[in-house]
Amino acid sequence: MITYEKPYKEQAHIHSLNGAMDEISVLGEDMKNNQKIYIVEYKGVKCTAIFNCYTFSFYADDKYGRLN
């Protein structure tokens, strides 16, 4: 896993908010089945996220992608 020296803030579509946008902290990235996934934190919950290069948006899964 690649971790960043300093987490950075981004806007993301949040699963528990039914796709509404909110701020996340991007902590690092990893590869899963040839797809880059991001490790993010949203309101104290570490979870996975993907970046969609067509919409230029992060999608954070704080329901089923929880890591803690």
Sequence and secondary structure as in RCSB ss.txt:
>XXXX:A:sequence
MITYEKPYKEQAHIHSLNGAMDEISVLGEDMKNNQKIYIVEYKGVKCTAIFNCYTFSFYADDKYGRLN
>XXXX:A:secstr
 EEEEEEEEEEEEEGGGTT EEEEEEEEEEEETTEEEEEEEETTEEEEEEEETTTTEEEEEEEEEE  
